[in-house]
Amino acid sequence: MSPYSEEVYQKAAENLALNLEKGWLVKDNHPNFYLYQLTMNGRSQTGLVACTSIDDYIAGKIKKHEFTRYEKEIDRINHMKACDANTSPIFLTYRKEAEIQTIIEEWKKNHATLYDFESYHDVHHCVWLIDDERTTERLSQLFEEVDALYIADGHHRSESAVKVGLEKRANGTDSAESDFFLSILFPAEELEILEYNRILNVPLPEDFMTILKQHFIVEETTENKAREPRQIQMYLDQKWYQLTIPTEKIPADLIDSLDVSYLQKHVFEEIFDIMDIRSDKRIDFVGGIRGSEELVKHVDSGAWNLAFAMYPTQMSDLLAVADAGEIMPPKSTWFEPKLLSGLFLHDLETK
């Protein structure tokens, strides 16, 4: 059965109904907020669980940095319509505001957790309920003053939620809830972006290293991890090389100056004629959580013959790109830890 068949979406709706019937999911009918803290490798990030407006998204107050693909949107739209719910939150970020963070930290310190458990990758999850009206009102006021929210992860889900909401408005089946989508808002300063590495299976030109030296300083190394921006580690024939982008070659343009853009232009496009990294079968991607050892495993297996270990994109770059209304190259960011799906849901209340 295709994962995109109508039966699959209907089964999701049935499972959701069963979870509600059994009391495994409980609906909160009060205008409360929740706090969701994830701790991984000793680093914590705490987000505010809330619903954000599709009108703010349309107005550009919720900013994006990635393109979306139509076929992925359709999948999420069909799932949302079948369940009449957002079942996975949009991962949003904002520039830290002192009073918001003070309220959040004080609430965590003075209240017991609602949930406290560990999941895969030894991630520790904690949830608090904010059910004090004055606190929820003050947080709402403070977030109204925040200049912009930024999509860290969930571009397809947010675009799909907006399209579903607008469609329901147009055909008169909307509700107050369908004008909003489930989100979790984290301060940018607490987030970590890991590297998003590349593996290729391509014939190498005889003068490959010579061509590389036109754009990089190339040195053999024992380091399998880039230590700073403008460094890219390359694994080839059981050897690691450090590719350093010379200062004088760094483009002035914001997007072109990103390490992922520079590598894409001067290596993937110019040498290997890989013009669309999202669809070309000669390239794949390995999230930073799997480490450089995973790149070695792929290349040494013979399934791939070339790997690039990137330095992580910086949060400041993501915010700057979104503020400029620009789009990052695909697969530029890998966020950890991942937000759990199904822990929080948002009922659209249109059925």
C-alpha positions in Angstrom: 0.0 0.0 0.0 1.2 3.5 -0.8 2.0 5.7 2.2 0.0 8.4 0.4 -3.2 6.3 -0.1 -6.5 7.5 1.3 -6.6 4.4 3.6 -3.4 5.5 5.3 -4.8 9.0 6.2 -8.1 7.4 7.3 -6.1 5.0 9.6 -4.4 8.0 11.1 -7.8 9.6 11.9 -9.0 6.3 13.4 -5.9 6.0 15.6 -6.3 9.6 16.8 -10.0 8.9 17.7 -9.0 5.8 19.6 -6.3 7.7 21.5 -8.9 10.2 22.6 -11.5 7.5 23.4 -9.0 5.6 25.6 -7.9 8.7 27.4 -4.4 8.4 26.2 -4.8 11.9 24.8 -6.7 14.5 26.9 -8.1 17.7 25.5 -7.4 20.9 27.4 -10.4 23.2 26.9 -8.8 26.1 28.7 -6.7 28.8 27.1 -3.5 27.6 28.7 0.1 27.5 27.6 2.6 24.7 28.2 6.4 24.7 28.5 8.4 22.0 26.8 12.0 21.4 27.8 14.4 19.1 25.9 17.8 18.2 27.4 20.4 16.4 25.3 24.1 16.0 26.1 23.8 18.4 29.0 22.3 21.2 26.9 18.6 22.3 27.5 16.2 24.3 25.4 12.7 25.4 26.6 9.9 26.3 24.3 6.4 27.8 24.8 3.7 25.5 23.4 1.1 27.7 21.7 -0.9 28.2 18.5 0.3 30.7 16.0 -1.8 32.6 13.5 -2.0 31.8 9.8 -2.5 35.5 9.2 0.8 36.3 10.8 2.4 33.7 8.5 0.7 35.3 5.4 1.9 38.8 6.6 5.5 37.6 6.9 5.6 37.9 10.7 6.5 34.2 10.8 9.5 34.0 8.5 10.9 31.0 6.5 14.3 30.1 5.0 13.4 27.1 2.9 11.4 26.3 -0.2 8.7 23.7 0.1 7.9 20.9 -2.3 4.3 20.4 -3.6 4.2 16.7 -3.2 5.2 16.9 0.5 2.7 19.7 1.1 -0.1 17.5 -0.3 0.8 14.6 2.0 0.6 16.9 5.1 -2.6 18.6 3.8 -4.3 15.2 3.4 -3.1 14.1 6.8 -4.3 17.3 8.5 -7.7 17.1 6.8 -8.3 13.5 7.7 -7.4 14.0 11.4 -8.8 17.6 11.6 -5.8 18.3 13.7 -2.1 19.4 13.7 -0.4 16.3 15.1 3.2 17.6 15.0 4.3 21.0 16.1 6.1 23.7 14.0 9.5 24.4 15.5 9.7 28.2 15.8 12.4 30.4 17.2 12.7 34.1 18.2 15.4 36.4 19.4 15.5 36.1 23.2 13.5 38.6 25.2 14.5 39.1 28.8 11.1 39.3 30.5 9.8 36.2 28.5 12.8 34.2 29.6 12.4 35.3 33.2 8.7 34.3 33.3 9.6 30.9 31.8 12.5 30.2 34.2 10.5 31.3 37.2 7.6 29.1 36.3 9.8 26.0 35.8 11.5 26.7 39.2 8.3 27.1 41.1 6.0 24.4 39.6 6.0 20.7 39.3 6.3 19.0 35.9 3.3 17.5 34.2 5.5 15.0 32.3 9.1 14.0 32.9 10.6 11.2 30.8 13.5 10.1 28.5 13.3 9.1 24.8 15.7 7.9 22.1 19.2 9.5 21.9 18.9 9.9 25.7 16.8 13.1 25.3 15.2 14.2 28.6 11.7 15.7 28.1 9.9 17.9 30.7 6.5 19.5 30.3 4.9 22.2 32.5 1.3 23.5 32.4 0.9 27.3 32.6 -2.6 27.7 33.8 -2.4 31.1 35.6 -4.5 33.7 33.6 -2.2 36.6 34.5 0.8 34.7 33.4 -0.7 33.6 30.1 -2.0 37.1 29.4 1.4 38.6 30.1 3.2 36.1 27.8 0.7 36.8 25.1 1.3 40.6 25.4 5.1 40.1 25.3 5.0 37.9 22.2 2.8 40.5 20.4 5.8 42.8 20.8 8.3 40.3 19.3 9.2 41.5 15.9 9.2 38.1 14.2 9.1 34.4 14.6 11.3 32.2 12.5 10.6 28.6 11.3 13.5 26.4 12.4 11.9 23.2 11.3 8.5 22.5 9.8 8.3 24.5 6.6 6.0 21.9 4.9 3.7 21.6 7.9 3.3 25.3 8.4 2.7 26.0 4.7 0.2 23.1 4.6 -1.6 24.4 7.8 -2.0 27.8 6.2 -3.4 26.3 3.0 -5.9 24.1 5.0 -7.0 27.1 7.1 -7.5 29.3 4.0 -9.4 26.6 2.2 -11.7 26.2 5.2 -12.3 29.9 5.3 -13.1 30.0 1.6 -15.7 27.2 1.8 -17.2 28.2 5.1 -16.1 25.2 7.1 -13.6 27.1 9.2 -13.5 27.5 13.0 -11.6 29.8 15.4 -9.0 27.0 15.7 -8.4 26.4 12.0 -7.0 29.9 11.8 -4.1 28.8 13.9 -1.5 26.0 13.8 0.4 24.2 16.6 3.8 25.6 17.4 6.6 25.5 19.9 8.6 28.8 20.3 12.2 28.6 21.5 14.7 31.4 22.0 17.3 31.3 19.3 20.1 31.5 21.8 19.2 28.1 23.3 19.2 26.2 20.0 21.9 24.2 18.4 22.3 23.5 14.7 24.3 20.4 13.8 26.1 19.9 10.5 24.2 18.5 7.6 26.8 16.4 5.7 26.9 15.3 2.1 27.8 12.0 0.4 28.1 11.5 -3.3 28.5 8.6 -5.9 30.1 10.3 -8.9 32.9 9.6 -11.4 35.9 11.8 -10.4 37.7 13.7 -13.1 41.5 13.0 -13.3 42.3 16.5 -12.3 39.7 16.6 -9.5 42.2 17.8 -6.8 43.6 20.4 -9.2 40.1 21.8 -9.8 39.4 21.9 -6.1 42.6 24.0 -5.5 41.1 26.7 -7.7 38.5 27.3 -5.1 39.9 25.9 -1.8 43.1 25.6 0.1 43.4 21.7 0.2 45.4 19.9 2.9 45.5 16.3 3.9 44.5 15.9 7.6 43.5 13.5 10.3 40.6 15.7 11.4 37.2 14.3 10.4 35.2 17.3 11.6 35.2 20.9 10.5 36.2 23.1 13.5 35.2 26.6 12.2 33.3 28.3 9.5 34.9 28.2 6.0 36.2 24.7 6.7 34.9 21.6 5.0 36.3 18.2 5.6 36.4 15.8 2.5 36.7 12.0 2.7 38.1 10.3 -0.4 40.0 7.0 -0.9 40.2 6.4 2.9 41.8 9.8 3.5 40.5 13.1 5.0 41.3 16.4 3.4 40.5 19.9 4.8 39.1 22.3 2.3 39.4 25.9 3.4 37.6 28.7 1.6 40.2 31.5 1.1 39.1 34.8 2.6 39.4 36.6 -0.7 37.1 34.1 -2.4 34.2 34.5 0.0 31.3 36.0 -1.9 29.8 39.3 -0.7 26.2 38.0 -1.2 24.6 36.6 2.0 23.4 33.3 0.4 26.4 32.7 -1.8 28.8 33.2 1.2 27.3 30.2 3.1 29.6 27.2 3.1 26.8 25.0 1.8 26.3 27.4 -1.1 30.0 27.7 -2.0 30.4 23.9 -2.0 27.2 23.4 -4.1 28.3 26.0 -6.7 32.0 25.2 -7.1 31.9 21.4 -6.6 28.4 19.9 -7.1 27.3 22.1 -10.0 30.6 23.0 -11.7 32.4 19.7 -11.4 29.6 17.1 -11.2 26.7 18.9 -12.9 24.4 18.2 -9.9 22.0 21.1 -10.2 19.1 20.0 -7.9 20.4 18.3 -4.8 16.9 17.5 -3.6 16.2 15.1 -6.5 19.6 14.0 -7.9 20.2 10.4 -7.0 24.0 10.9 -7.0 23.9 12.8 -3.7 22.4 12.1 -0.3 22.6 13.7 3.2 23.7 12.5 6.6 22.5 14.4 9.7 25.2 15.5 12.1 23.9 13.5 15.0 25.2 10.4 13.2 28.8 11.7 13.2 31.6 11.7 10.7 32.1 8.0 11.3 28.8 7.4 9.3 30.4 9.2 6.3 33.4 6.8 6.5 31.1 3.8 6.7 29.1 4.9 3.6 32.2 5.6 1.5 34.2 2.6 2.6 31.2 0.4 1.8 31.6 1.3 -1.9 28.0 2.5 -2.2 29.3 6.1 -2.2 32.8 7.4 -3.1 33.0 10.9 -1.7 31.8 12.6 1.5 31.9 16.2 2.8 31.6 17.0 6.5 30.3 20.5 6.9 30.6 23.1 9.7 27.2 23.8 11.1 25.2 26.7 9.8 25.0 29.4 12.5 21.7 30.6 13.9 22.7 34.1 13.1 22.9 33.1 9.4 19.5 31.5 9.5 17.9 34.6 11.1 19.7 37.0 8.6 18.6 34.9 5.6 15.0 34.9 6.8 15.1 38.6 7.6 16.3 39.3 4.1 13.5 37.3 2.6 16.0 34.9 1.1 16.0 31.1 0.9 18.8 28.9 2.1 20.1 25.9 -0.1 18.3 22.7 0.7 19.6 20.6 3.6 21.4 23.5 5.3 20.3 22.9 8.9 19.9 19.9 11.2 18.4 20.6 14.5 18.8 18.4 17.6 17.1 17.3 19.7 13.9 16.7 17.6 10.5 17.7 18.9 8.3 14.7 19.6 5.2 14.2 17.4 2.0 13.3 19.2 3.0 14.8 22.5 1.0 17.9 21.8 -1.9 18.1 19.2 -4.2 20.9 18.1 -7.8 20.1 17.3 -9.0 22.2 14.3 -12.6 21.7 15.4 -14.1 21.7 11.9 -15.7 18.3 12.0 
